[in-house]
Amino acid sequence: MSTLDTKFALFLVAFLAASCSESETRLKAENEEPLPFEPLDINALPPMSDPILARGRVIYLDSCARCHRIGKAGAPRTGDTVAWKPRIASGIEQLINHAIGGYESPTGGEMPERGGNDDLTDDEVQSAVQFMVFLSDTP
């Protein structure tokens, strides 16, 4: 590797480290290995024909994506069927209740009440949960 390549590599590492704040990185438990997963580009999806999913998409983009896109604080990443499978198996009502009332998992993951947006109604939270489940359920 040439000196120029080495300098560029060091610059790139420093740049990436500086641009990645704790709010943008997943808070991981000790020794947790991240699964290979490419976040979904929700904006590239076609419009939802179901009105509940269409409303859920808007709410997801406004309030939920900041954590569920990257897995912040242990949030299951939208579209990650492996992470969502046990949650979906517990039932949609439990997911909705956790999203509305907040939840702290035994592994330290944290779901704030209404995703931290107190302005959301129960129906809006429910729509967002249904949207995420729709995108994350195993085929």
C-alpha positions as CSV (number, residue, x, y, z in Angstrom):
1,M,0.0,0.0,0.0
2,S,1.4,3.4,-1.0
3,T,1.8,6.3,1.4
4,L,-1.1,8.0,-0.4
5,D,-3.3,5.0,0.0
6,T,-2.4,4.7,3.7
7,K,-3.2,8.4,4.3
8,F,-6.5,8.1,2.5
9,A,-7.4,5.0,4.5
10,L,-6.6,6.7,7.8
11,F,-8.6,9.8,6.7
12,L,-11.6,7.6,5.7
13,V,-11.5,5.8,9.1
14,A,-11.3,9.1,11.0
15,F,-14.0,10.6,8.9
16,L,-16.4,7.6,9.5
17,A,-15.6,7.5,13.2
18,A,-16.3,11.2,13.6
19,S,-19.5,11.2,11.5
20,C,-21.0,8.3,13.4
21,S,-22.5,9.5,16.7
22,E,-23.9,7.3,19.4
23,S,-27.4,8.3,18.4
24,E,-26.8,6.7,14.9
25,T,-25.3,3.5,16.1
26,R,-26.9,0.4,17.6
27,L,-26.4,0.1,21.3
28,K,-25.2,-3.5,21.6
29,A,-25.1,-5.9,24.4
30,E,-21.6,-7.2,25.3
31,N,-20.3,-9.7,22.7
32,E,-23.3,-9.2,20.5
33,E,-22.5,-9.8,16.8
34,P,-24.5,-7.7,14.4
35,L,-26.4,-9.7,11.7
36,P,-25.7,-8.9,8.1
37,F,-28.8,-6.9,7.1
38,E,-29.3,-4.1,4.7
39,P,-32.0,-1.6,5.9
40,L,-35.0,-1.3,3.6
41,D,-35.4,1.8,1.6
42,I,-39.0,2.6,2.6
43,N,-39.1,5.5,0.1
44,A,-38.4,3.1,-2.8
45,L,-41.5,1.0,-1.9
46,P,-44.6,1.4,-4.0
47,P,-47.6,3.1,-2.4
48,M,-49.5,0.9,0.0
49,S,-53.0,0.1,-1.2
50,D,-54.2,-0.7,2.3
51,P,-55.1,2.6,4.1
52,I,-53.9,1.3,7.4
53,L,-50.5,0.4,6.0
54,A,-50.4,3.7,4.0
55,R,-51.0,5.7,7.2
56,G,-48.5,3.4,9.1
57,R,-45.8,4.1,6.4
58,V,-46.1,7.9,7.0
59,I,-46.0,7.5,10.7
60,Y,-43.1,5.1,10.5
61,L,-41.1,7.6,8.4
62,D,-41.9,10.5,10.7
63,S,-41.5,8.8,14.1
64,C,-40.2,5.2,14.0
65,A,-37.5,5.0,11.3
66,R,-34.9,6.9,13.3
67,C,-34.6,3.8,15.5
68,H,-36.0,0.9,13.6
69,R,-34.0,1.6,10.4
70,I,-30.7,1.1,12.2
71,G,-31.6,-0.9,15.3
72,K,-30.9,1.8,17.8
73,A,-31.2,0.7,21.5
74,G,-32.0,-2.9,20.4
75,A,-34.9,-1.9,18.2
76,P,-35.6,-4.6,15.6
77,R,-34.7,-3.2,12.2
78,T,-37.6,-3.0,9.8
79,G,-37.5,-5.8,7.3
80,D,-35.2,-8.0,9.4
81,T,-37.3,-11.2,9.5
82,V,-34.9,-12.9,12.0
83,A,-35.2,-10.1,14.5
84,W,-38.9,-9.7,14.1
85,K,-39.9,-13.4,14.1
86,P,-40.1,-13.9,17.9
87,R,-41.8,-10.6,18.3
88,I,-44.4,-11.4,15.7
89,A,-44.9,-14.8,17.3
90,S,-45.8,-13.1,20.6
91,G,-48.8,-11.5,18.9
92,I,-49.6,-8.2,17.3
93,E,-51.5,-7.0,20.4
94,Q,-48.4,-7.4,22.5
95,L,-46.4,-5.5,19.9
96,I,-48.9,-2.7,19.9
97,N,-49.1,-2.5,23.7
98,H,-45.3,-2.3,23.9
99,A,-45.3,0.4,21.3
100,I,-48.0,2.4,23.1
101,G,-46.9,1.9,26.7
102,G,-43.2,1.4,26.3
103,Y,-41.1,-1.6,27.0
104,E,-37.7,-2.6,28.3
105,S,-36.6,-6.0,27.1
106,P,-34.6,-8.5,29.4
107,T,-31.6,-7.9,27.1
108,G,-31.7,-4.2,27.7
109,G,-33.5,-3.1,24.5
110,E,-35.7,-0.1,25.1
111,M,-39.0,1.0,23.4
112,P,-40.1,4.4,24.6
113,E,-43.8,5.1,25.0
114,R,-45.2,5.9,21.5
115,G,-41.7,5.8,20.1
116,G,-41.0,9.0,22.0
117,N,-43.7,10.9,20.2
118,D,-46.4,11.7,22.7
119,D,-48.5,13.3,19.9
120,L,-49.3,10.0,18.3
121,T,-52.7,8.5,18.9
122,D,-53.2,4.8,19.8
123,D,-54.5,4.2,16.2
124,E,-51.5,5.9,14.7
125,V,-49.1,3.8,16.7
126,Q,-51.1,0.7,15.8
127,S,-50.8,1.6,12.1
128,A,-47.0,2.0,12.4
129,V,-46.6,-1.3,14.1
130,Q,-48.8,-3.0,11.5
131,F,-46.7,-1.5,8.7
132,M,-43.4,-2.7,10.3
133,V,-44.8,-6.2,10.8
134,F,-46.0,-6.2,7.2
135,L,-42.5,-5.5,6.0
136,S,-40.8,-7.8,8.5
137,D,-42.9,-10.9,8.6
138,T,-41.5,-14.0,7.1
139,P,-42.9,-14.9,3.7
